[in-house]
Amino acid sequence: MKKLRVLDNENGYIKFILIATIIVSLVYTGIKFGMPYYKHSAFKSDIKEMVRVSLGDANKTKTEILERAVELKIPVGEKDVEVEKKGNILIVTTSWSETVDILGLYEKTLDFEIEVQG
């Protein structure tokens, strides 16, 4: 029976470690950058739902939006969320920034903005 050459061969072992390190680094970076975008998408979806089912009460809708932001750990304060009522339509606008830090080597600020009418 043949042994696996990857673990038997010094060059193969180094190649395996290098490829595994690259894959782990890519997954880590993907998660670090993916989470803010996931939270943005989930928050926008929740705001659309809240506006759709609201009974036109701007204050109640704003309170629900702020509660959801806290649950998702989105850095949005009361002054960052605007809920405006025009006739039967509620207009919600909000924006925030999140900084992604990759092991202290790379830092990127991501800006998000949501505007929903319903």
C-alpha positions in Angstrom: 0.0 0.0 0.0 1.1 3.5 -0.8 1.3 6.1 1.9 -0.1 9.5 1.3 2.7 11.5 -0.3 1.4 14.8 1.1 2.3 13.9 4.7 5.4 11.8 3.7 7.0 14.5 1.7 8.3 17.7 3.3 7.4 19.9 0.3 3.9 18.4 0.3 3.4 19.1 4.0 4.4 22.7 3.6 2.1 23.1 0.6 -0.7 21.6 2.6 -0.1 24.0 5.5 0.1 27.0 3.1 -3.1 26.1 1.3 -5.0 25.4 4.7 -3.7 28.8 6.0 -5.0 30.6 2.9 -8.4 28.9 3.1 -8.8 29.7 6.8 -7.7 33.3 6.1 -10.3 33.7 3.3 -13.1 32.2 5.4 -12.2 34.5 8.3 -12.1 37.6 6.1 -15.4 36.6 4.4 -17.1 36.3 7.8 -15.7 39.6 9.0 -16.9 41.4 5.9 -20.1 39.4 5.5 -21.6 40.0 8.9 -22.2 43.8 8.4 -23.8 43.2 5.1 -26.0 40.4 6.5 -27.1 42.7 9.4 -27.9 45.5 6.8 -30.0 43.1 4.8 -31.8 41.7 7.8 -32.4 45.2 9.2 -33.8 46.5 5.9 -36.1 43.5 5.6 -37.4 44.0 9.2 -38.0 47.7 8.6 -39.9 46.9 5.4 -42.1 44.5 7.4 -42.6 47.0 10.2 -43.6 49.7 7.9 -46.0 47.4 6.0 -47.8 46.2 9.1 -47.7 49.5 11.0 -51.0 51.4 11.5 -49.4 54.7 10.6 -48.0 55.3 14.1 -44.6 56.9 13.5 -43.5 56.8 17.1 -44.3 53.2 17.7 -42.6 52.2 14.4 -39.5 54.2 15.4 -39.4 52.5 18.8 -39.7 49.0 17.1 -36.9 49.9 14.6 -34.6 51.0 17.4 -35.3 47.8 19.4 -34.5 45.7 16.3 -31.3 47.6 15.8 -30.2 46.8 19.4 -31.0 43.1 18.8 -28.8 43.1 15.6 -26.1 45.1 17.3 -26.3 47.9 14.7 -24.9 51.2 15.9 -28.0 53.3 15.3 -29.2 55.8 17.8 -32.5 57.6 18.1 -31.2 60.6 16.2 -30.1 58.3 13.3 -33.6 57.0 12.6 -36.1 59.3 10.9 -39.8 58.2 10.5 -41.9 60.6 8.6 -45.6 60.3 7.9 -46.9 61.7 4.6 -50.6 61.0 4.3 -51.0 57.3 4.7 -47.4 56.6 3.8 -44.5 56.1 6.3 -41.0 56.9 5.2 -38.1 55.5 7.2 -34.6 56.6 6.6 -31.5 55.6 8.6 -27.8 55.3 8.1 -24.7 54.1 10.0 -21.1 53.0 9.6 -19.3 50.0 10.8 -15.6 49.4 10.8 -14.2 46.0 9.9 -10.8 45.2 11.4 -8.8 42.2 10.1 -6.4 41.3 12.8 -5.2 44.9 13.2 -3.6 44.7 9.7 -6.4 46.1 7.6 -9.3 48.3 8.5 -12.2 49.3 6.4 -15.2 51.5 7.2 -18.5 50.4 5.6 -21.3 52.9 5.2 -24.9 51.7 5.1 -28.1 53.6 4.3 -31.7 52.4 4.3 -34.8 54.2 3.0 -38.1 52.5 3.0 -41.6 53.7 2.1 -44.8 51.9 2.8 
